[in-house]
Amino acid sequence: MRIVVFGASGSTGRQLTQQAAAAGHEVIGVARRPIETTPGVTTVQADATNPQAIAPIIQGADAVLSAIGGTFTRQPVSLYSRATTAIVEAMERYDVPRLVIVTSMLTDPGYQPTADFFYRRVIDPIVNRRLARTTHEDMRRAGAIVRASSLDWTIARPAGLFDHPAPTTYELTENHADGLFTARADLAAGMLAQLTDDKFSRRAMAVITTEITPTPGQMIWQNVTKK
């Protein structure tokens, strides 16, 4: 299968390209800045918000995976919606059917982990309502663009992301799940699994890691020190 991965220079994007190549797919990794070469991955430098730049990359693909991301800011954010618009338009133009994009569990108003002090006292009031508010607003706009398209789409929603070298045990449920953490390796594995499974076709899919749990401090440190 020929797969195009946007956001290939990020932590989730690297997991996607590495796991897809290891599974034998033909992988094209797209990023705004130069990225390290990965065996089995063709790397392309392009701006995902530029329709003219990405259309030729998408042409001829079987599926597109988007792990585009940016740093949190209180300023207005449009990266996700602009990139998603360009990707969807190119996919519809060239009849590329399958799209899986990453947003966040925090974009779902129904996400309320059971009696969790860390979520209620830190993640929701500080991250969700302040630091990442404009990011999540734009993620919701991106999700609406995908839902309005004619594509066979899945919106992957992780919880708090942390690094782990390889996939572990994780849970996939519709919309949201009762959990706080998602390993980037598990998010990538769950996204790639959707290329051969239609359970979450035209649905939002929560991804939660169940085997290992980072401490809150480890998870925050990994996110604030990562580009």
Buried (B, 14 or more C-beta within 10 A) or exposed (E): BEBBBBBBBBBBBBBBBBBBBEBEBBBBBBBBEEBEEBEBBBBBBBBBBEBEBBBEBBBEBBBBBBBBBBEBEEEEBBBBBBBBBBBBBBBBEEEBBBBBBBBBBBBBEEBEBEEBEBBEEBBBEEBBEEBBBBBBBBBBBBBEBBEEBEBBBBBBBBBBBBBBEEBBEBBBBEBBBBBBBBBBBBBBBBBBBBBEEEEBEEBBBBBBBEEEBBEBEEBBEBBEEEE
